[in-house]
Amino acid sequence: MELKKKLPIGIEFFKDFKREGFYYVDKTGFIRDLINSRGSVNLITRPRRFGKSLNMDMLKSFFEFGVDISLFEGLKIFQEKEICERYMGKYPVISVSLKDVAGMDFQTACDMLGAAVSEETRRIGQFLETDRLTQFEEKKLHALMNGDFEKPAYLYNSLRFLTELLYRYYGIPVIVLIDEYDVPLDKACQFGYYPEMVHLLRSLFSQVFKTNQNLYFAVITGCLRIARESIFTGLNNFKVRTISDIDFAEYFGFTDNEVKDMLRYYGLEASYAQIREWYDGYRFGNTNVYCPWDVINQCDKLRVCADAPMEAHWENSSSNAIVQDILETATETTKSEIEALIPSV
């Protein structure tokens, strides 16, 4: 009897699929399409649990120096020989996730942001030969690695400084990946320090993304599209891709064929109609997609028990606090408009 691959419940690191034997729905075509249609700064918004973090780690794994080519063997992007020869493993990459940047007050959130930047600086710093840096650069690099942000300007300028350092060190422009950029703003809105967090992120992003000759391109992901006037002020090199855009639509969430392939692999074809009825409820651009979190979790249950009841897995995986806040502060007109979007049962 063939031993099936493990279902990737909660797996966010691209390398784990090949090395640890998890089932992978091939989204590497995203790399090709991003290269062919990207802007200088690319914001992609999708709901939670739709593969944003995994795709960001995939980009990092593909572009960054020291790539493990075996991770991409047999995948769609590996057939793009010209792209692989030109881009695979050819760039310095800065990758920061803001998913844990939260707190009940601004200082705590600021410290968490500093911790995220410090962690990435340590990862990058271990590959740099300090004898090739100036005395000032070495001092500032070690300050960032140690989380020394006593000077606010060190944090505000941190990502810009890292791009400058990497570009001068390698002579190659830098790719910057920012995942879950809107989490700090969501938490700040909940706990009453939104203006301070907007100012912090505006300073951080403006310096690294605006008029930065050290930047090759950037990708930013989040659930919400925050008004450009708030934290992206003055960025005219910005390209936004929301759920209504056709670009990249099939790369976040599972398509119908991908769900069929998964069910066929695990011998669960008989459950297709139920899976489609429960989880095929999204449309990105012109593409109908399933929620991956729902499909994977339900497949896991069906593998154990063919009669397992269908469940709304996504509903229990995320907070809807921001919706509650909107409803509590909304005018009667806004409430009516929101209620009109909710189907009657």
C-alpha positions as CSV (number, residue, x, y, z in Angstrom):
1,M,0.0,0.0,0.0
2,E,1.4,3.4,-1.1
3,L,2.3,5.7,1.8
4,K,0.6,9.0,1.2
5,K,2.2,12.4,1.8
6,K,1.1,14.2,5.0
7,L,-1.5,16.9,4.6
8,P,0.1,20.4,5.2
9,I,-1.9,21.7,8.1
10,G,-0.4,24.9,9.3
11,I,2.9,24.5,7.2
12,E,4.3,27.9,6.3
13,F,7.9,27.1,5.2
14,F,8.3,26.1,1.6
15,K,11.3,23.8,2.3
16,D,9.2,21.6,4.5
17,F,7.0,20.3,1.7
18,K,9.9,18.5,-0.1
19,R,12.1,17.7,2.9
20,E,9.3,16.6,5.3
21,G,7.0,14.9,2.7
22,F,4.0,17.2,2.8
23,Y,1.4,17.3,-0.1
24,Y,2.0,20.5,-2.1
25,V,-0.4,22.3,-4.4
26,D,2.0,23.8,-6.9
27,K,1.8,27.6,-6.8
28,T,5.2,28.3,-8.3
29,G,3.7,29.8,-11.4
30,F,3.3,32.8,-9.1
31,I,7.0,33.4,-9.4
32,R,6.8,33.6,-13.2
33,D,3.8,35.9,-13.3
34,L,5.3,38.2,-10.6
35,I,8.5,38.6,-12.6
36,N,6.6,39.3,-15.8
37,S,4.0,41.8,-14.4
38,R,5.4,43.2,-11.1
39,G,5.7,46.8,-10.1
40,S,8.4,48.2,-7.9
41,V,6.3,47.7,-4.8
42,N,3.5,45.1,-5.0
43,L,0.7,44.9,-2.4
44,I,-1.4,41.8,-2.5
45,T,-4.4,41.5,-0.2
46,R,-6.1,38.2,0.5
47,P,-8.1,36.7,3.4
48,R,-6.4,34.9,6.2
49,R,-5.5,31.2,5.6
50,F,-5.2,31.6,1.9
51,G,-1.5,30.9,1.5
52,K,0.0,34.3,1.7
53,S,2.8,33.5,4.1
54,L,3.7,30.2,2.3
55,N,3.9,32.1,-1.0
56,M,6.1,34.7,0.5
57,D,8.5,32.0,1.9
58,M,8.4,30.4,-1.6
59,L,9.6,33.7,-3.1
60,K,12.4,34.0,-0.6
61,S,13.4,30.4,-1.2
62,F,13.6,31.0,-4.9
63,F,15.3,34.4,-5.2
64,E,17.7,34.4,-2.3
65,F,21.4,33.5,-2.5
66,G,22.2,29.9,-1.6
67,V,18.9,28.5,-3.0
68,D,18.3,24.8,-2.6
69,I,17.5,23.9,-6.2
70,S,16.1,20.5,-5.3
71,L,13.1,22.2,-3.6
72,F,11.9,23.4,-7.1
73,E,12.7,20.3,-9.1
74,G,9.5,18.8,-10.7
75,L,7.5,22.0,-10.0
76,K,6.1,24.3,-12.7
77,I,8.7,27.1,-12.3
78,F,11.4,24.6,-13.0
79,Q,10.2,24.3,-16.6
80,E,10.9,28.0,-17.0
81,K,14.5,27.5,-17.8
82,E,15.3,31.2,-18.8
83,I,13.6,32.5,-15.6
84,C,15.5,30.0,-13.4
85,E,18.8,30.8,-15.0
86,R,18.3,34.5,-14.6
87,Y,16.6,34.8,-11.2
88,M,17.0,31.7,-9.1
89,G,19.3,32.3,-6.2
90,K,20.6,35.6,-7.6
91,Y,19.5,38.2,-5.1
92,P,19.9,39.3,-1.5
93,V,16.5,39.1,0.2
94,I,15.0,40.8,3.3
95,S,12.0,39.0,4.6
96,V,10.0,40.3,7.6
97,S,6.7,39.1,9.0
98,L,4.6,41.5,11.1
99,K,2.1,38.9,12.2
100,D,3.3,39.1,15.8
101,V,3.6,42.9,16.0
102,A,0.9,43.5,18.5
103,G,0.3,44.8,22.0
104,M,-2.2,46.5,24.2
105,D,-0.1,49.7,24.0
106,F,2.1,51.3,21.4
107,Q,5.5,50.7,23.2
108,T,4.8,47.0,23.3
109,A,3.9,46.9,19.7
110,C,7.0,49.0,18.9
111,D,9.2,46.5,20.8
112,M,7.7,43.6,18.9
113,L,8.4,45.3,15.6
114,G,11.9,45.9,16.7
115,A,12.2,42.2,17.6
116,A,11.0,41.2,14.1
117,V,13.6,43.5,12.4
118,S,16.3,42.3,14.8
119,E,15.6,38.6,14.0
120,E,15.9,39.3,10.3
121,T,19.1,41.4,10.8
122,R,20.7,38.5,12.6
123,R,19.8,36.1,9.8
124,I,21.3,38.5,7.2
125,G,24.3,39.5,9.4
126,Q,25.7,36.0,9.7
127,F,26.5,36.0,6.0
128,L,28.3,39.3,6.0
129,E,32.0,39.6,6.5
130,T,32.3,42.5,9.0
131,D,35.9,43.4,7.8
132,R,34.3,44.6,4.6
133,L,32.1,47.1,6.5
134,T,32.9,50.5,7.7
135,Q,33.2,51.0,11.5
136,F,29.9,52.9,11.6
137,E,28.1,50.2,9.5
138,E,29.4,47.4,11.7
139,K,28.4,49.3,14.8
140,K,24.9,49.9,13.5
141,L,24.5,46.4,12.2
142,H,25.3,45.0,15.6
143,A,22.9,47.4,17.3
144,L,20.1,46.1,15.0
145,M,21.1,42.5,15.6
146,N,21.0,43.0,19.3
147,G,17.7,44.8,19.2
148,D,19.2,48.1,20.4
149,F,16.6,50.6,19.3
150,E,17.1,53.3,21.9
151,K,17.3,55.7,19.1
152,P,13.9,55.7,17.3
153,A,15.6,56.6,14.0
154,Y,17.4,53.2,14.1
155,L,14.1,51.4,13.8
156,Y,12.6,53.8,11.3
157,N,15.6,53.5,9.1
158,S,16.4,49.9,9.7
159,L,15.1,48.3,6.5
160,R,16.5,51.1,4.4
161,F,19.9,50.6,6.1
162,L,19.8,46.9,5.4
163,T,19.1,47.4,1.7
164,E,22.0,49.9,1.5
165,L,24.3,47.5,3.3
166,L,23.4,44.5,1.2
167,Y,23.5,46.4,-2.1
168,R,27.0,47.8,-1.4
169,Y,28.2,44.4,-0.1
170,Y,26.9,42.3,-3.0
171,G,26.6,44.9,-5.8
172,I,23.1,43.6,-6.5
173,P,19.7,45.3,-5.7
174,V,17.7,43.8,-2.9
175,I,14.3,42.1,-2.8
176,V,12.1,43.1,0.2
177,L,9.3,40.9,1.4
178,I,6.8,42.2,4.1
179,D,4.2,39.7,5.2
180,E,1.0,40.6,7.2
181,Y,1.8,44.3,7.1
182,D,-1.7,45.2,8.4
183,V,-1.6,43.2,11.6
184,P,0.0,46.0,13.6
185,L,-2.6,48.5,12.3
186,D,-5.5,46.1,13.2
187,K,-4.2,45.7,16.7
188,A,-3.5,49.4,17.1
189,C,-7.1,50.2,16.0
190,Q,-8.4,47.8,18.6
191,F,-6.3,49.2,21.5
192,G,-6.4,52.9,20.7
193,Y,-2.9,53.8,19.4
194,Y,-3.6,53.8,15.7
195,P,-2.1,57.3,14.9
196,E,1.2,56.3,16.5
197,M,1.4,53.0,14.6
198,V,0.5,54.7,11.3
199,H,3.4,57.2,11.9
200,L,5.8,54.4,12.7
201,L,5.0,52.2,9.7
202,R,4.8,55.2,7.4
203,S,8.4,56.1,8.3
204,L,9.6,52.6,8.0
205,F,8.0,51.9,4.6
206,S,8.6,55.3,3.1
207,Q,12.3,55.1,3.7
208,V,12.7,51.6,2.3
209,F,10.3,51.8,-0.6
210,K,10.5,55.4,-1.8
211,T,13.4,56.6,-4.0
212,N,15.6,53.7,-2.9
213,Q,18.1,52.8,-5.6
214,N,19.1,49.7,-3.5
215,L,15.7,48.1,-4.0
216,Y,15.0,45.7,-6.8
217,F,11.4,45.2,-6.0
218,A,9.2,44.5,-3.0
219,V,6.1,42.4,-2.2
220,I,3.8,43.2,0.7
221,T,0.9,41.0,1.8
222,G,-2.0,41.6,4.1
223,C,-5.7,41.0,4.6
224,L,-6.8,44.6,4.4
225,R,-6.1,47.3,1.9
226,I,-5.2,50.3,4.1
227,A,-5.7,53.7,2.5
228,R,-2.6,54.7,0.7
229,E,-2.7,58.1,2.3
230,S,-2.1,56.6,5.7
231,I,1.1,54.5,5.6
232,F,2.0,54.6,1.9
233,T,2.0,58.3,1.4
234,G,3.9,59.5,-1.6
235,L,4.6,56.1,-3.1
236,N,4.0,56.4,-6.8
237,N,5.8,53.1,-7.6
238,F,2.9,51.1,-6.0
239,K,1.0,48.3,-7.6
240,V,-2.0,46.9,-5.7
241,R,-3.6,43.5,-6.4
242,T,-6.8,42.9,-4.4
243,I,-9.3,40.0,-4.6
244,S,-11.1,41.8,-7.5
245,D,-8.0,41.8,-9.7
246,I,-7.3,39.1,-12.3
247,D,-3.5,39.0,-11.7
248,F,-2.3,36.2,-9.4
249,A,-5.9,35.2,-8.7
250,E,-5.3,31.4,-8.9
251,Y,-2.2,31.5,-6.6
252,F,-4.0,32.2,-3.3
253,G,-6.6,29.6,-2.6
254,F,-7.2,26.3,-4.4
255,T,-8.8,26.1,-7.8
256,D,-11.4,23.4,-8.6
257,N,-8.9,21.3,-10.5
258,E,-6.4,21.5,-7.6
259,V,-9.1,20.3,-5.2
260,K,-10.0,17.4,-7.5
261,D,-6.4,16.4,-7.7
262,M,-6.0,16.4,-4.0
263,L,-9.2,14.4,-3.4
264,R,-8.1,11.9,-6.1
265,Y,-4.6,11.5,-4.5
266,Y,-6.2,10.6,-1.1
267,G,-8.9,8.5,-2.6
268,L,-11.7,10.9,-1.5
269,E,-13.3,11.6,-4.9
270,A,-16.7,10.7,-3.4
271,S,-16.6,13.7,-1.2
272,Y,-16.1,16.2,-4.0
273,A,-19.7,17.4,-4.2
274,Q,-19.8,18.2,-0.5
275,I,-16.4,19.8,-0.5
276,R,-17.5,22.1,-3.4
277,E,-20.8,22.9,-1.7
278,W,-19.1,23.9,1.6
279,Y,-15.8,25.5,0.5
280,D,-16.1,26.8,-3.1
281,G,-17.3,30.2,-1.9
282,Y,-14.7,32.7,-3.2
283,R,-14.1,34.5,-6.4
284,F,-10.8,36.3,-7.0
285,G,-10.7,38.2,-10.3
286,N,-12.3,35.7,-12.7
287,T,-11.3,32.6,-10.8
288,N,-13.5,30.6,-8.4
289,V,-11.3,29.4,-5.5
290,Y,-11.7,27.3,-2.4
291,C,-10.5,28.2,1.1
292,P,-7.3,26.0,1.5
293,W,-7.6,25.8,5.3
294,D,-11.1,24.3,5.0
295,V,-10.2,21.9,2.3
296,I,-7.0,20.6,3.9
297,N,-8.6,20.2,7.3
298,Q,-11.7,18.5,6.0
299,C,-9.6,16.1,3.9
300,D,-7.6,15.2,7.0
301,K,-10.8,14.3,8.8
302,L,-12.2,12.4,5.8
303,R,-9.0,10.3,5.6
304,V,-9.7,9.1,9.2
305,C,-13.5,8.7,8.8
306,A,-15.2,8.7,5.5
307,D,-18.4,9.9,7.1
308,A,-16.9,12.8,9.0
309,P,-19.3,15.7,9.1
310,M,-18.4,18.9,7.2
311,E,-17.2,21.7,9.3
312,A,-16.5,25.5,8.9
313,H,-12.8,25.2,9.8
314,W,-11.9,28.7,8.7
315,E,-14.5,30.3,11.0
316,N,-12.7,29.0,14.0
317,S,-9.2,30.0,12.9
318,S,-9.5,33.8,12.9
319,S,-10.8,36.7,14.9
320,N,-13.5,38.9,13.5
321,A,-12.9,41.7,16.0
322,I,-12.4,44.4,13.3
323,V,-15.9,43.6,11.9
324,Q,-17.4,43.9,15.4
325,D,-15.6,47.2,15.9
326,I,-17.0,48.5,12.6
327,L,-20.5,47.5,13.5
328,E,-20.3,49.0,17.0
329,T,-19.3,52.4,15.7
330,A,-21.2,52.4,12.4
331,T,-24.1,54.7,11.5
332,E,-27.5,53.2,10.9
333,T,-26.9,53.6,7.1
334,T,-23.6,51.7,7.3
335,K,-25.2,48.9,9.3
336,S,-28.0,48.6,6.8
337,E,-25.4,48.4,3.9
338,I,-23.5,45.7,5.8
339,E,-26.6,43.7,6.6
340,A,-27.6,43.8,2.9
341,L,-24.4,41.8,2.2
342,I,-25.4,39.0,4.5
343,P,-27.7,36.5,2.8
344,S,-30.9,35.6,4.6
345,V,-31.1,32.0,5.8
